[in-house]
Amino acid sequence: MSAPTVATVQVRPRSDASHQLVTETWSTEPPVPVDEYSDLYGNPIKRLIMPEGPLTMRYDAIVAVPVEPDPYALNAPQLAVDQIPGELLHYTLPSRYCLSDELMSMAWELFGN
């Protein structure tokens, strides 16, 4: 970093009925203070100030998950945007988990018509 920079990091899985966090380790080099909080969905977030210069972040976890995959409906209908319930619309917005700006050209090729 060329200057101290605030970062939020979301790497820790949320433990719930379908998966349990067994062990985890988090570290930075050099060591920096980390503030932890939960987002609106209960996902754990770490906030830190990355110092000027190099910084290494390391996260390791073991998570117990079910053997069977999550059920899904193969025959679920595709809805027009105006038919999607309002409480679900935020799931259709861009996310940095899905690099929407980098995938835009592929999306236009597949769904542009």
ABEGO torsion letter per residue (X at the ends): XABBBBBBBBABBBBBAABBBABBBBBBOBBBBBBBBBBAAGBBBBBBBBBBEBBBBBBBBBBBBBABBBBBBAABBBBBAAABBAAAAAAABBBAABBAAAAAAAAAAAAAX
